Amino acid sequence: MPRRQFIDSLRAASSLLAPPRVVWAEGGKTDDRLSAVIHPPDLWLTPKSVEGFDPNDFADWPKPDREKLAREVDAFLAIARQVPPDKPATKAQSRQARQHLQRVIEFVGEPLRREWLDAQERMLAEATAAAESKGWYVERDQKKLTENLLGAYKAPRLRIRTQDNEVVLDPIACFGSGRQGVVDLVVLPTYER
């Protein structure tokens, strides 16, 4: 349970890390000056961003990776605990804490993304074998996804054409209902799910 709590805390923090982007209506240029002005306070710079962390919950990781993760969490917490609850962090605190939190997000996000993509590959292999045994046409491609904690990645997508319909196994998100990955089964052209 604490590992899930820690991952949920990191997901919430990662959604707060990205500064807003102001785009001009003409030409799609960004206005960095205006973006900086409306940048919200560092709401992620709190011990809650890594709440639930317990190195023992990562016993399945190699020891050097666990130690690296623990060091980064500790370094982030050391800074986060110095920030008064009623005052903003200094620029130095914000910059240093951001670096540590981003490393934590990378350490945790990469294996989670790998697990999610491996699970999809297994599912698509089973679906491909079933479809090919029926003589149906199968086509694989990829879909670009971006999720908090996992970042941007490409997920496999499968199209199966039968004599009557086209069916798509369409990846939606790793973090879905009940903390399980979501893959839609779409029947074309009706879009029934």
DOKE-288931 format. One record per residue: x, y, z of N, C-alpha, C in turn; residue in three letters. Coordinates in nm, 3 decimals. Example, Ala and Ser with C-alpha at 12.3 -4.5 7.8 and 13.67 -1.06 7.14 Angstrom:
<nodes>
[[1.319; -0.569; 0.780]; [1.230; -0.450; 0.780]; [1.320; -0.330; 0.780]; ALA]
[[1.285; -0.225; 0.708]; [1.367; -0.106; 0.714]; [1.290; 0.003; 0.787]; SER]
</nodes>
This chain:
<nodes>
[[0.081; -0.121; 0.000]; [0.000; 0.000; 0.000]; [0.085; 0.127; 0.000]; MET]
[[0.190; 0.137; 0.086]; [0.269; 0.260; 0.084]; [0.334; 0.287; -0.052]; PRO]
[[0.376; 0.182; -0.124]; [0.437; 0.203; -0.257]; [0.336; 0.270; -0.349]; ARG]
[[0.211; 0.226; -0.344]; [0.106; 0.289; -0.425]; [0.085; 0.434; -0.382]; ARG]
[[0.087; 0.456; -0.250]; [0.069; 0.592; -0.201]; [0.183; 0.681; -0.250]; GLN]
[[0.305; 0.628; -0.246]; [0.421; 0.702; -0.293]; [0.408; 0.734; -0.441]; PHE]
[[0.367; 0.637; -0.521]; [0.350; 0.659; -0.665]; [0.241; 0.761; -0.691]; ILE]
[[0.129; 0.753; -0.617]; [0.022; 0.852; -0.632]; [0.072; 0.992; -0.595]; ASP]
[[0.152; 1.000; -0.489]; [0.208; 1.130; -0.448]; [0.298; 1.187; -0.557]; SER]
[[0.382; 1.101; -0.615]; [0.471; 1.146; -0.724]; [0.392; 1.189; -0.846]; LEU]
[[0.286; 1.117; -0.878]; [0.204; 1.155; -0.994]; [0.144; 1.293; -0.973]; ARG]
[[0.093; 1.318; -0.853]; [0.035; 1.450; -0.825]; [0.142; 1.559; -0.834]; ALA]
[[0.259; 1.532; -0.777]; [0.367; 1.631; -0.782]; [0.413; 1.656; -0.924]; ALA]
[[0.423; 1.551; -1.004]; [0.472; 1.569; -1.142]; [0.376; 1.653; -1.225]; SER]
[[0.247; 1.647; -1.191]; [0.150; 1.729; -1.265]; [0.165; 1.877; -1.231]; SER]
[[0.224; 1.906; -1.117]; [0.243; 2.045; -1.074]; [0.377; 2.104; -1.116]; LEU]
[[0.467; 2.020; -1.164]; [0.602; 2.067; -1.199]; [0.607; 2.152; -1.325]; LEU]
[[0.528; 2.118; -1.423]; [0.536; 2.188; -1.552]; [0.477; 2.328; -1.541]; ALA]
[[0.554; 2.430; -1.579]; [0.500; 2.566; -1.576]; [0.399; 2.584; -1.689]; PRO]
[[0.306; 2.677; -1.673]; [0.210; 2.701; -1.781]; [0.279; 2.759; -1.902]; PRO]
[[0.222; 2.735; -2.018]; [0.276; 2.787; -2.144]; [0.174; 2.879; -2.206]; ARG]
[[0.211; 3.002; -2.230]; [0.122; 3.098; -2.295]; [0.158; 3.100; -2.443]; VAL]
[[0.061; 3.072; -2.527]; [0.084; 3.067; -2.671]; [0.007; 3.181; -2.737]; VAL]
[[0.075; 3.252; -2.823]; [0.012; 3.359; -2.898]; [-0.086; 3.298; -2.997]; TRP]
[[-0.196; 3.362; -3.014]; [-0.297; 3.313; -3.108]; [-0.244; 3.313; -3.250]; ALA]
[[-0.155; 3.405; -3.279]; [-0.101; 3.417; -3.415]; [0.033; 3.346; -3.424]; GLU]
[[0.039; 3.244; -3.503]; [0.165; 3.179; -3.531]; [0.208; 3.074; -3.430]; GLY]
[[0.138; 3.056; -3.321]; [0.171; 2.954; -3.224]; [0.301; 2.978; -3.147]; GLY]
[[0.348; 3.103; -3.142]; [0.470; 3.132; -3.068]; [0.438; 3.139; -2.919]; LYS]
[[0.533; 3.094; -2.838]; [0.512; 3.102; -2.693]; [0.568; 3.232; -2.641]; THR]
[[0.505; 3.283; -2.537]; [0.551; 3.405; -2.472]; [0.611; 3.364; -2.338]; ASP]
[[0.744; 3.344; -2.336]; [0.811; 3.298; -2.214]; [0.801; 3.400; -2.102]; ASP]
[[0.804; 3.528; -2.136]; [0.794; 3.632; -2.034]; [0.661; 3.624; -1.962]; ARG]
[[0.553; 3.616; -2.038]; [0.420; 3.608; -1.979]; [0.401; 3.474; -1.905]; LEU]
[[0.456; 3.367; -1.960]; [0.448; 3.237; -1.893]; [0.514; 3.244; -1.756]; SER]
[[0.630; 3.312; -1.747]; [0.701; 3.323; -1.620]; [0.622; 3.404; -1.518]; ALA]
[[0.550; 3.508; -1.567]; [0.473; 3.593; -1.477]; [0.358; 3.517; -1.412]; VAL]
[[0.292; 3.430; -1.490]; [0.176; 3.360; -1.434]; [0.211; 3.226; -1.371]; ILE]
[[0.341; 3.196; -1.365]; [0.384; 3.069; -1.307]; [0.333; 3.060; -1.163]; HIS]
[[0.263; 2.954; -1.129]; [0.210; 2.941; -0.993]; [0.323; 2.914; -0.894]; PRO]
[[0.295; 2.930; -0.765]; [0.397; 2.898; -0.666]; [0.433; 2.750; -0.674]; PRO]
[[0.544; 2.715; -0.615]; [0.592; 2.576; -0.618]; [0.510; 2.489; -0.524]; ASP]
[[0.388; 2.457; -0.565]; [0.298; 2.378; -0.481]; [0.349; 2.236; -0.461]; LEU]
[[0.436; 2.192; -0.548]; [0.494; 2.058; -0.539]; [0.604; 2.051; -0.433]; TRP]
[[0.656; 2.167; -0.386]; [0.769; 2.167; -0.294]; [0.719; 2.147; -0.151]; LEU]
[[0.678; 2.026; -0.125]; [0.625; 1.986; 0.005]; [0.659; 1.840; 0.029]; THR]
[[0.675; 1.801; 0.155]; [0.701; 1.659; 0.183]; [0.591; 1.566; 0.129]; PRO]
[[0.470; 1.620; 0.106]; [0.361; 1.537; 0.053]; [0.392; 1.483; -0.087]; LYS]
[[0.483; 1.548; -0.158]; [0.518; 1.503; -0.293]; [0.583; 1.365; -0.295]; SER]
[[0.642; 1.325; -0.184]; [0.706; 1.193; -0.175]; [0.647; 1.113; -0.058]; VAL]
[[0.527; 1.150; -0.019]; [0.460; 1.082; 0.093]; [0.444; 0.933; 0.064]; GLU]
[[0.470; 0.853; 0.164]; [0.455; 0.708; 0.152]; [0.582; 0.638; 0.108]; GLY]
[[0.691; 0.713; 0.088]; [0.814; 0.648; 0.044]; [0.873; 0.562; 0.154]; PHE]
[[0.903; 0.439; 0.120]; [0.971; 0.346; 0.208]; [1.065; 0.264; 0.119]; ASP]
[[1.195; 0.273; 0.142]; [1.289; 0.199; 0.056]; [1.262; 0.049; 0.054]; PRO]
[[1.204; -0.004; 0.162]; [1.174; -0.147; 0.167]; [1.067; -0.187; 0.066]; ASN]
[[0.987; -0.091; 0.022]; [0.885; -0.120; -0.079]; [0.945; -0.143; -0.217]; ASP]
[[1.074; -0.116; -0.231]; [1.142; -0.134; -0.358]; [1.247; -0.245; -0.348]; PHE]
[[1.217; -0.346; -0.267]; [1.310; -0.458; -0.247]; [1.335; -0.535; -0.377]; ALA]
[[1.244; -0.524; -0.473]; [1.263; -0.593; -0.602]; [1.360; -0.518; -0.694]; ASP]
[[1.402; -0.399; -0.656]; [1.498; -0.322; -0.734]; [1.639; -0.361; -0.694]; TRP]
[[1.737; -0.346; -0.781]; [1.877; -0.367; -0.742]; [1.916; -0.268; -0.632]; PRO]
[[2.001; -0.312; -0.542]; [2.039; -0.231; -0.427]; [2.093; -0.092; -0.466]; LYS]
[[2.180; -0.080; -0.567]; [2.229; 0.055; -0.603]; [2.116; 0.149; -0.646]; PRO]
[[2.016; 0.095; -0.716]; [1.903; 0.178; -0.760]; [1.818; 0.221; -0.640]; ASP]
[[1.796; 0.129; -0.547]; [1.720; 0.164; -0.424]; [1.793; 0.273; -0.347]; ARG]
[[1.925; 0.260; -0.335]; [2.003; 0.358; -0.261]; [2.000; 0.494; -0.329]; GLU]
[[2.009; 0.495; -0.463]; [2.003; 0.620; -0.538]; [1.868; 0.689; -0.517]; LYS]
[[1.761; 0.609; -0.526]; [1.626; 0.663; -0.506]; [1.612; 0.720; -0.366]; LEU]
[[1.658; 0.647; -0.266]; [1.648; 0.694; -0.127]; [1.726; 0.823; -0.107]; ALA]
[[1.845; 0.834; -0.168]; [1.926; 0.957; -0.155]; [1.852; 1.076; -0.215]; ARG]
[[1.792; 1.057; -0.332]; [1.721; 1.168; -0.397]; [1.597; 1.209; -0.317]; GLU]
[[1.524; 1.112; -0.264]; [1.407; 1.143; -0.181]; [1.451; 1.219; -0.057]; VAL]
[[1.557; 1.172; 0.007]; [1.607; 1.239; 0.128]; [1.654; 1.382; 0.098]; ASP]
[[1.723; 1.400; -0.014]; [1.771; 1.534; -0.052]; [1.652; 1.627; -0.079]; ALA]
[[1.549; 1.575; -0.146]; [1.430; 1.655; -0.171]; [1.362; 1.692; -0.039]; PHE]
[[1.347; 1.594; 0.050]; [1.281; 1.620; 0.179]; [1.358; 1.722; 0.262]; LEU]
[[1.490; 1.715; 0.259]; [1.571; 1.810; 0.337]; [1.540; 1.954; 0.295]; ALA]
[[1.520; 1.975; 0.166]; [1.488; 2.109; 0.117]; [1.342; 2.142; 0.147]; ILE]
[[1.251; 2.050; 0.119]; [1.108; 2.075; 0.136]; [1.074; 2.109; 0.281]; ALA]
[[1.144; 2.048; 0.375]; [1.116; 2.074; 0.517]; [1.167; 2.210; 0.563]; ARG]
[[1.256; 2.272; 0.485]; [1.308; 2.405; 0.519]; [1.215; 2.517; 0.473]; GLN]
[[1.124; 2.487; 0.381]; [1.037; 2.591; 0.326]; [0.922; 2.615; 0.423]; VAL]
[[0.907; 2.738; 0.473]; [0.797; 2.767; 0.564]; [0.662; 2.750; 0.493]; PRO]
[[0.561; 2.701; 0.563]; [0.431; 2.678; 0.499]; [0.361; 2.807; 0.455]; PRO]
[[0.400; 2.920; 0.514]; [0.333; 3.046; 0.482]; [0.415; 3.140; 0.394]; ASP]
[[0.528; 3.089; 0.339]; [0.613; 3.172; 0.253]; [0.660; 3.089; 0.134]; LYS]
[[0.685; 3.156; 0.022]; [0.734; 3.081; -0.095]; [0.878; 3.037; -0.075]; PRO]
[[0.915; 2.935; -0.147]; [1.055; 2.889; -0.145]; [1.143; 2.991; -0.215]; ALA]
[[1.269; 2.993; -0.179]; [1.363; 3.078; -0.251]; [1.388; 3.015; -0.388]; THR]
[[1.444; 3.094; -0.479]; [1.474; 3.041; -0.612]; [1.574; 2.926; -0.604]; LYS]
[[1.671; 2.938; -0.513]; [1.771; 2.832; -0.498]; [1.705; 2.704; -0.445]; ALA]
[[1.619; 2.718; -0.345]; [1.548; 2.602; -0.291]; [1.463; 2.536; -0.400]; GLN]
[[1.392; 2.617; -0.475]; [1.306; 2.565; -0.581]; [1.387; 2.491; -0.686]; SER]
[[1.496; 2.550; -0.729]; [1.579; 2.490; -0.834]; [1.639; 2.356; -0.787]; ARG]
[[1.694; 2.356; -0.664]; [1.756; 2.234; -0.613]; [1.652; 2.125; -0.587]; GLN]
[[1.541; 2.162; -0.527]; [1.437; 2.064; -0.498]; [1.380; 2.006; -0.626]; ALA]
[[1.362; 2.091; -0.726]; [1.309; 2.045; -0.856]; [1.401; 1.939; -0.917]; ARG]
[[1.533; 1.961; -0.910]; [1.628; 1.865; -0.965]; [1.615; 1.729; -0.896]; GLN]
[[1.605; 1.731; -0.764]; [1.593; 1.605; -0.689]; [1.460; 1.536; -0.720]; HIS]
[[1.351; 1.613; -0.722]; [1.220; 1.553; -0.749]; [1.213; 1.498; -0.891]; LEU]
[[1.270; 1.568; -0.986]; [1.269; 1.517; -1.124]; [1.349; 1.387; -1.135]; GLN]
[[1.458; 1.376; -1.061]; [1.533; 1.250; -1.063]; [1.452; 1.137; -1.000]; ARG]
[[1.381; 1.166; -0.892]; [1.295; 1.065; -0.830]; [1.189; 1.020; -0.931]; VAL]
[[1.128; 1.116; -0.998]; [1.025; 1.084; -1.097]; [1.082; 0.997; -1.209]; ILE]
[[1.202; 1.029; -1.255]; [1.266; 0.948; -1.359]; [1.296; 0.807; -1.310]; GLU]
[[1.352; 0.795; -1.188]; [1.386; 0.664; -1.132]; [1.264; 0.575; -1.122]; PHE]
[[1.152; 0.632; -1.077]; [1.030; 0.554; -1.056]; [0.952; 0.539; -1.186]; VAL]
[[0.948; 0.643; -1.266]; [0.868; 0.640; -1.389]; [0.918; 0.543; -1.493]; GLY]
[[1.049; 0.531; -1.508]; [1.104; 0.443; -1.612]; [1.064; 0.297; -1.591]; GLU]
[[1.082; 0.238; -1.474]; [1.040; 0.098; -1.457]; [0.888; 0.080; -1.469]; PRO]
[[0.812; 0.178; -1.422]; [0.666; 0.168; -1.435]; [0.625; 0.170; -1.582]; LEU]
[[0.686; 0.258; -1.659]; [0.658; 0.265; -1.803]; [0.695; 0.133; -1.870]; ARG]
[[0.811; 0.075; -1.834]; [0.855; -0.053; -1.890]; [0.754; -0.164; -1.858]; ARG]
[[0.710; -0.171; -1.732]; [0.611; -0.273; -1.691]; [0.482; -0.258; -1.771]; GLU]
[[0.435; -0.135; -1.786]; [0.311; -0.107; -1.859]; [0.324; -0.148; -2.006]; TRP]
[[0.435; -0.114; -2.068]; [0.456; -0.149; -2.208]; [0.474; -0.300; -2.226]; LEU]
[[0.541; -0.366; -2.131]; [0.556; -0.512; -2.137]; [0.420; -0.581; -2.126]; ASP]
[[0.334; -0.530; -2.037]; [0.199; -0.588; -2.022]; [0.120; -0.572; -2.152]; ALA]
[[0.133; -0.456; -2.216]; [0.064; -0.435; -2.343]; [0.117; -0.530; -2.451]; GLN]
[[0.247; -0.548; -2.455]; [0.307; -0.638; -2.555]; [0.253; -0.780; -2.538]; GLU]
[[0.243; -0.827; -2.413]; [0.189; -0.961; -2.388]; [0.043; -0.970; -2.434]; ARG]
[[-0.036; -0.867; -2.403]; [-0.176; -0.866; -2.442]; [-0.189; -0.866; -2.595]; MET]
[[-0.111; -0.785; -2.663]; [-0.119; -0.777; -2.808]; [-0.070; -0.906; -2.874]; LEU]
[[0.028; -0.972; -2.814]; [0.075; -1.100; -2.868]; [-0.037; -1.204; -2.862]; ALA]
[[-0.111; -1.208; -2.750]; [-0.223; -1.301; -2.738]; [-0.333; -1.267; -2.838]; GLU]
[[-0.365; -1.139; -2.852]; [-0.470; -1.098; -2.945]; [-0.428; -1.126; -3.090]; ALA]
[[-0.301; -1.104; -3.121]; [-0.251; -1.131; -3.256]; [-0.262; -1.279; -3.288]; THR]
[[-0.219; -1.364; -3.195]; [-0.227; -1.508; -3.217]; [-0.371; -1.553; -3.238]; ALA]
[[-0.462; -1.500; -3.158]; [-0.604; -1.537; -3.171]; [-0.660; -1.491; -3.305]; ALA]
[[-0.627; -1.368; -3.346]; [-0.678; -1.315; -3.472]; [-0.621; -1.392; -3.591]; ALA]
[[-0.493; -1.419; -3.588]; [-0.431; -1.490; -3.699]; [-0.482; -1.633; -3.710]; GLU]
[[-0.518; -1.693; -3.596]; [-0.574; -1.829; -3.602]; [-0.710; -1.831; -3.672]; SER]
[[-0.777; -1.717; -3.678]; [-0.906; -1.704; -3.748]; [-0.886; -1.657; -3.892]; LYS]
[[-0.763; -1.626; -3.927]; [-0.735; -1.579; -4.062]; [-0.763; -1.431; -4.081]; GLY]
[[-0.772; -1.355; -3.973]; [-0.801; -1.213; -3.982]; [-0.672; -1.134; -4.005]; TRP]
[[-0.688; -1.019; -4.068]; [-0.575; -0.929; -4.095]; [-0.538; -0.856; -3.966]; TYR]
[[-0.410; -0.850; -3.936]; [-0.361; -0.785; -3.814]; [-0.256; -0.681; -3.853]; VAL]
[[-0.269; -0.563; -3.794]; [-0.172; -0.456; -3.820]; [-0.137; -0.388; -3.688]; GLU]
[[-0.008; -0.370; -3.667]; [0.039; -0.301; -3.546]; [0.091; -0.164; -3.583]; ARG]
[[0.068; -0.070; -3.492]; [0.131; 0.060; -3.504]; [0.154; 0.112; -3.362]; ASP]
[[0.187; 0.238; -3.349]; [0.213; 0.295; -3.217]; [0.132; 0.422; -3.199]; GLN]
[[0.107; 0.452; -3.075]; [0.033; 0.571; -3.038]; [0.118; 0.650; -2.939]; LYS]
[[0.123; 0.781; -2.958]; [0.197; 0.867; -2.865]; [0.108; 0.898; -2.745]; LYS]
[[0.164; 0.879; -2.627]; [0.093; 0.910; -2.502]; [0.183; 0.994; -2.414]; LEU]
[[0.123; 1.075; -2.329]; [0.196; 1.150; -2.228]; [0.118; 1.138; -2.098]; THR]
[[0.186; 1.094; -1.994]; [0.121; 1.079; -1.863]; [0.211; 1.137; -1.754]; GLU]
[[0.147; 1.185; -1.649]; [0.223; 1.229; -1.533]; [0.302; 1.109; -1.483]; ASN]
[[0.421; 1.133; -1.444]; [0.516; 1.036; -1.391]; [0.583; 0.953; -1.501]; LEU]
[[0.511; 0.917; -1.606]; [0.570; 0.835; -1.712]; [0.630; 0.919; -1.824]; LEU]
[[0.586; 1.042; -1.836]; [0.635; 1.127; -1.944]; [0.574; 1.089; -2.077]; GLY]
[[0.642; 1.128; -2.185]; [0.596; 1.097; -2.320]; [0.655; 0.964; -2.364]; ALA]
[[0.574; 0.882; -2.428]; [0.619; 0.752; -2.476]; [0.528; 0.704; -2.588]; TYR]
[[0.570; 0.601; -2.657]; [0.489; 0.539; -2.761]; [0.443; 0.404; -2.713]; LYS]
[[0.314; 0.380; -2.726]; [0.255; 0.253; -2.683]; [0.206; 0.177; -2.805]; ALA]
[[0.214; 0.044; -2.802]; [0.169; -0.034; -2.917]; [0.017; -0.035; -2.928]; PRO]
[[-0.030; -0.033; -3.052]; [-0.174; -0.037; -3.080]; [-0.195; -0.147; -3.185]; ARG]
[[-0.307; -0.216; -3.177]; [-0.333; -0.328; -3.267]; [-0.466; -0.309; -3.338]; LEU]
[[-0.463; -0.326; -3.469]; [-0.585; -0.323; -3.551]; [-0.609; -0.463; -3.605]; ARG]
[[-0.730; -0.509; -3.590]; [-0.768; -0.641; -3.642]; [-0.886; -0.619; -3.736]; ILE]
[[-0.874; -0.671; -3.857]; [-0.984; -0.659; -3.954]; [-1.044; -0.797; -3.976]; ARG]
[[-1.172; -0.806; -3.947]; [-1.247; -0.928; -3.976]; [-1.324; -0.905; -4.105]; THR]
[[-1.406; -1.002; -4.142]; [-1.487; -0.983; -4.262]; [-1.592; -0.874; -4.241]; GLN]
[[-1.633; -0.851; -4.117]; [-1.741; -0.757; -4.089]; [-1.697; -0.626; -4.025]; ASP]
[[-1.594; -0.629; -3.946]; [-1.557; -0.512; -3.865]; [-1.406; -0.492; -3.861]; ASN]
[[-1.372; -0.376; -3.810]; [-1.234; -0.349; -3.772]; [-1.234; -0.325; -3.622]; GLU]
[[-1.144; -0.390; -3.553]; [-1.135; -0.379; -3.407]; [-0.997; -0.322; -3.374]; VAL]
[[-0.994; -0.228; -3.280]; [-0.868; -0.167; -3.240]; [-0.850; -0.184; -3.089]; VAL]
[[-0.734; -0.237; -3.051]; [-0.694; -0.236; -2.910]; [-0.611; -0.110; -2.894]; LEU]
[[-0.669; -0.009; -2.829]; [-0.615; 0.126; -2.824]; [-0.571; 0.161; -2.682]; ASP]
[[-0.440; 0.175; -2.657]; [-0.393; 0.210; -2.523]; [-0.437; 0.351; -2.484]; PRO]
[[-0.485; 0.366; -2.361]; [-0.533; 0.496; -2.313]; [-0.441; 0.552; -2.206]; ILE]
[[-0.415; 0.475; -2.101]; [-0.332; 0.526; -1.991]; [-0.288; 0.412; -1.901]; ALA]
[[-0.171; 0.427; -1.844]; [-0.122; 0.330; -1.746]; [-0.200; 0.342; -1.616]; CYS]
[[-0.225; 0.466; -1.576]; [-0.294; 0.491; -1.450]; [-0.441; 0.517; -1.478]; PHE]
[[-0.520; 0.416; -1.461]; [-0.663; 0.430; -1.487]; [-0.743; 0.391; -1.364]; GLY]
[[-0.862; 0.353; -1.388]; [-0.953; 0.313; -1.282]; [-0.894; 0.197; -1.203]; SER]
[[-0.894; 0.210; -1.073]; [-0.841; 0.103; -0.989]; [-0.691; 0.086; -1.002]; GLY]
[[-0.622; 0.190; -1.049]; [-0.476; 0.190; -1.066]; [-0.428; 0.084; -1.165]; ARG]
[[-0.515; 0.047; -1.256]; [-0.477; -0.050; -1.359]; [-0.472; 0.021; -1.493]; GLN]
[[-0.392; -0.031; -1.582]; [-0.383; 0.026; -1.715]; [-0.515; 0.016; -1.788]; GLY]
[[-0.538; 0.111; -1.878]; [-0.662; 0.115; -1.955]; [-0.628; 0.101; -2.104]; VAL]
[[-0.688; 0.001; -2.167]; [-0.678; -0.019; -2.311]; [-0.820; -0.034; -2.361]; VAL]
[[-0.861; 0.054; -2.452]; [-0.996; 0.045; -2.508]; [-1.000; -0.059; -2.619]; ASP]
[[-1.113; -0.128; -2.627]; [-1.142; -0.217; -2.739]; [-1.248; -0.145; -2.821]; LEU]
[[-1.208; -0.094; -2.937]; [-1.296; -0.012; -3.019]; [-1.337; -0.091; -3.143]; VAL]
[[-1.468; -0.099; -3.169]; [-1.518; -0.163; -3.290]; [-1.552; -0.053; -3.389]; VAL]
[[-1.487; -0.056; -3.506]; [-1.510; 0.046; -3.607]; [-1.609; -0.008; -3.710]; LEU]
[[-1.688; 0.067; -3.774]; [-1.696; 0.213; -3.768]; [-1.793; 0.263; -3.664]; PRO]
[[-1.853; 0.176; -3.582]; [-1.956; 0.222; -3.488]; [-1.899; 0.287; -3.365]; THR]
[[-1.771; 0.266; -3.336]; [-1.704; 0.320; -3.217]; [-1.764; 0.267; -3.087]; TYR]
[[-1.826; 0.152; -3.092]; [-1.876; 0.089; -2.969]; [-1.756; 0.039; -2.891]; GLU]
[[-1.764; 0.052; -2.759]; [-1.651; 0.007; -2.676]; [-1.696; -0.106; -2.587]; ARG]
</nodes>
